[in-house]
Amino acid sequence: MLDRFKVVGGASLKGEVSVTGAKNSVLKLMAASLLAVGKTTIRNVPEIADVEIMSELLTRLGCKIEYSAPNGTLNIDVPEKLGHRADYDLVRKMRASINVLGPLVARLGEAEVALPGGDAIGSRGLDFHLKGLAELGAKAHNEHGYVIAEAPHGLVGAEITLDFPSVGATENIMTAAVLAKGKTILDNAAREPDIVDLGNFLISMGADITGLGTPKIEIIGVKTLTPTDHTTLPDRVVTGTWAFAAAITQGDITIHNCRPSDLEVPLDKLVLAGAVITTTKDGIRVKMDRRPKAIDVATLPYPGFPTDLQPMIIALNSIADGDAIVTENVFEGRFMFVNELTRLGAKIRVDGHHAAISGIPQLSSAPVVATDIRAGAGLILAGLVSDGVTFVEGGYHVDRGYPNFAEQLQALGADVSRVD
């Protein structure tokens, strides 16, 4: 396996990139397709490892999958008779596998889904998911490493308030409630663009949903849903990664097929760091012609600064002019990335959920290990501003979220390759 990235420092990234569909949306759309018998088409699907894993999971449940890589079109043919068990060997590879829970309970009245794996970024319990399904009338519990949910007489609408605007819990409750009897009101719901995309997908299938993009979502259950044809929204995290890549390497990157309105806080932070950002017909251009200024950031649920871009802001601050504090309010395990970045010479001190960073002009090369998707991307960007050759192990993590990352970096002028 070519599971390492070899990164030669000294690059200034310049050129154009195009963003594909959002990983954090398309995986949930794929799971939601289980709600309707027949062929659903999802377009603008990225060619990433997580899509392959979810495709295999749906195949084992009885679906037929066809994927066309050149244009990113995914056809999912859902049978009348579905399986209800998602096994550990697949679910352990990807957190989003838990999103089949809501659709399976809604359609079949039962589901067994292995406790999920995925990125090592901290504890992400399923309490909110199980509590929400229980309030809809399901009996849900953990047993022998599986989440087991049963609702043999169907689900019933309820008023549900989340203690935290969990994205996954909001998605599972939404996809369960669309076939429940009566009205469901979900308070303190997640507001991410991916939630809105999933909601619009469900509406196109015949669901009755209002309040998307607000903390209060209302769902009136319907008896059946029908297959649909839907185009996934652009990936805001990949967009943000390229924007930070331009700023970190003092480059000039035009990013096509993106929605800057989904990234207002991160782009404002980049402007404060000294970047010049202009809008184009289908995206943005990010240019940085000097060493960036250090900027303080606190991650928050949308519309705040996304936790998925935390490694990129830490990488930027590590070579910035000045000192900065980055506060992680979503996933405590994100700072595992810091241990690897300090191997490249970064001056970072972690205290609880705060990281104090003192910028230095240049990092030094060293072997490092990616512990999750975004940490992998952040370490590769840090390697681009090191003084030699950096090897980033755990390249499969990056493959889960970034299609053809090495090739895209090469097109921007970087000396990055995959090695054995």
Secondary structure as the mmCIF struct_conf table of DSSP 4:
data_model
#
loop_
_struct_conf.conf_type_id
_struct_conf.id
_struct_conf.beg_label_comp_id
_struct_conf.beg_label_asym_id
_struct_conf.beg_label_seq_id
_struct_conf.end_label_comp_id
_struct_conf.end_label_asym_id
_struct_conf.end_label_seq_id
STRN STRN1 ARG A 4 VAL A 8
BEND BEND1 GLY A 9 GLY A 9
STRN STRN2 LYS A 14 SER A 18
STRN STRN3 GLY A 21 GLY A 21
HELX_RH_AL_P HELX_RH_AL_P1 LYS A 23 ALA A 32
HELX_RH_3T_P HELX_RH_3T_P1 SER A 33 LEU A 35
BEND BEND2 ALA A 36 VAL A 37
STRN STRN4 GLY A 38 ARG A 43
BEND BEND3 ASN A 44 ASN A 44
HELX_RH_AL_P HELX_RH_AL_P2 ALA A 49 ARG A 60
TURN_TY1_P TURN_TY1_P1 LEU A 61 GLY A 62
STRN STRN5 LYS A 64 SER A 68
TURN_TY1_P TURN_TY1_P2 ALA A 69 GLY A 72
STRN STRN6 THR A 73 VAL A 78
BEND BEND4 GLU A 80 LYS A 81
STRN STRN7 ARG A 85 ALA A 86
HELX_RH_AL_P HELX_RH_AL_P3 TYR A 88 VAL A 91
TURN_TY1_P TURN_TY1_P3 ARG A 92 LYS A 93
HELX_RH_3T_P HELX_RH_3T_P2 ARG A 95 VAL A 100
HELX_RH_AL_P HELX_RH_AL_P4 LEU A 101 LEU A 108
BEND BEND5 GLY A 109 GLY A 109
STRN STRN8 GLU A 110 ALA A 114
HELX_LH_PP_P HELX_LH_PP_P1 LEU A 115 PRO A 116
BEND BEND6 ILE A 121 GLY A 122
BEND BEND7 LEU A 126 LEU A 126
HELX_RH_AL_P HELX_RH_AL_P5 ASP A 127 GLU A 135
TURN_TY1_P TURN_TY1_P4 LEU A 136 GLY A 137
STRN STRN9 LYS A 139 GLU A 143
TURN_TY1_P TURN_TY1_P5 HIS A 144 GLY A 145
STRN STRN10 TYR A 146 GLU A 150
TURN_TY1_P TURN_TY1_P6 PRO A 152 HIS A 153
STRN STRN11 VAL A 156 VAL A 156
STRN STRN12 GLU A 159 THR A 161
BEND BEND8 ASP A 163 PHE A 164
HELX_RH_AL_P HELX_RH_AL_P6 VAL A 167 ALA A 177
TURN_TY1_P TURN_TY1_P7 VAL A 178 LEU A 179
BEND BEND9 ALA A 180 ALA A 180
STRN STRN13 LYS A 181 LYS A 181
BEND BEND10 GLY A 182 GLY A 182
STRN STRN14 LYS A 183 ASP A 187
BEND BEND11 ASN A 188 ASN A 188
HELX_RH_AL_P HELX_RH_AL_P7 PRO A 193 SER A 204
TURN_TY1_P TURN_TY1_P8 MET A 205 GLY A 206
STRN STRN15 ASP A 208 THR A 210
TURN_TY1_P TURN_TY1_P9 LEU A 212 GLY A 213
BEND BEND12 THR A 214 PRO A 215
STRN STRN16 LYS A 216 ILE A 220
BEND BEND13 LYS A 223 LYS A 223
STRN STRN17 ASP A 229 THR A 231
HELX_LH_PP_P HELX_LH_PP_P2 THR A 232 LEU A 233
STRN STRN18 PRO A 234 PRO A 234
HELX_RH_AL_P HELX_RH_AL_P8 ARG A 236 ILE A 248
TURN_TY1_P TURN_TY1_P10 THR A 249 GLN A 250
STRN STRN19 ASP A 252 HIS A 256
BEND BEND14 ASN A 257 ASN A 257
HELX_RH_3T_P HELX_RH_3T_P3 PRO A 260 LEU A 263
HELX_RH_AL_P HELX_RH_AL_P9 GLU A 264 ALA A 273
TURN_TY1_P TURN_TY1_P11 GLY A 274 GLY A 274
STRN STRN20 VAL A 276 THR A 279
BEND BEND15 LYS A 281 ASP A 282
STRN STRN21 GLY A 283 LYS A 287
BEND BEND16 ARG A 290 ARG A 290
HELX_LH_PP_P HELX_LH_PP_P3 ARG A 291 PRO A 292
STRN STRN22 LYS A 293 LYS A 293
HELX_LH_PP_P HELX_LH_PP_P4 ALA A 294 ALA A 294
STRN STRN23 VAL A 297 ALA A 298
STRN STRN24 THR A 299 THR A 299
BEND BEND17 PRO A 301 PRO A 301
TURN_TY1_P TURN_TY1_P12 TYR A 302 PRO A 303
BEND BEND18 GLY A 304 GLY A 304
STRN STRN25 PHE A 305 PHE A 305
HELX_RH_3T_P HELX_RH_3T_P4 THR A 307 LEU A 309
HELX_RH_AL_P HELX_RH_AL_P10 GLN A 310 SER A 318
TURN_TY1_P TURN_TY1_P13 ILE A 319 ILE A 319
BEND BEND19 ALA A 320 ALA A 320
STRN STRN26 ASP A 321 ASP A 321
BEND BEND20 GLY A 322 GLY A 322
STRN STRN27 ASP A 323 THR A 327
BEND BEND21 VAL A 330 VAL A 330
HELX_RH_3T_P HELX_RH_3T_P5 GLU A 332 PHE A 335
HELX_RH_AL_P HELX_RH_AL_P11 MET A 336 THR A 342
TURN_TY1_P TURN_TY1_P14 ARG A 343 GLY A 345
STRN STRN28 LYS A 347 ASP A 351
TURN_TY1_P TURN_TY1_P15 GLY A 352 HIS A 353
STRN STRN29 HIS A 354 SER A 358
BEND BEND22 PRO A 361 PRO A 361
STRN STRN30 LEU A 363 LEU A 363
STRN STRN31 VAL A 368 VAL A 369
BEND BEND23 ASP A 372 ASP A 372
HELX_RH_AL_P HELX_RH_AL_P12 ILE A 373 LEU A 384
TURN_TY1_P TURN_TY1_P16 VAL A 385 VAL A 385
STRN STRN32 SER A 386 SER A 386
BEND BEND24 ASP A 387 GLY A 388
STRN STRN33 VAL A 389 GLU A 393
HELX_RH_AL_P HELX_RH_AL_P13 GLY A 395 ASP A 399
TURN_TY1_P TURN_TY1_P17 ARG A 400 GLY A 401
TURN_TY1_P TURN_TY1_P18 PRO A 403 ASN A 404
HELX_RH_AL_P HELX_RH_AL_P14 PHE A 405 ALA A 411
TURN_TY1_P TURN_TY1_P19 LEU A 412 GLY A 413
STRN STRN34 ASP A 415 VAL A 419
#
